[in-house]
Amino acid sequence: MLIYIQKILIVLLMTSIFGYIFAVLKEKMYLRNNIIVIENKYVTQEDLDKADMKEFIINGKIAKSGDEVKIVTTDEGSFKGTLIGIIKKNRTMLIVTYKDEIKELNIDNIEKFKIISKYGKFFNSI
């Protein structure tokens, strides 16, 4: 009986390892083709099309769409979420917060800007 359980556990372990490898290869393919995946059902194509700039420098830090950021503003408080991009003519930044809200923050009102996690950081070191 113990041998059968051991065989089942080995099959499950191998399946999970292959699944992880395929997920990593899929993300690598997306990065190679400059595709950024934001998994959120509240983000529409209109929101993605609003953003003119997908890569920019703010407060001396290079940020891209898909990065997880923490932003402290002078007016509205602090926000954590995924960066969508910047609308150049309005000088506003679009982020999707963890509460599934799409916020437009004025760049001039940003006090602190911190990048929590870079999109695709696993492949930047390779």
Summary of the structure (lengths in Angstrom):
residues: 126
radius of gyration: 19.2
end to end distance: 43.9
largest distance: 68.5
contacts: 318
relative contact order: 0.16
helix: 35%
strand: 35%
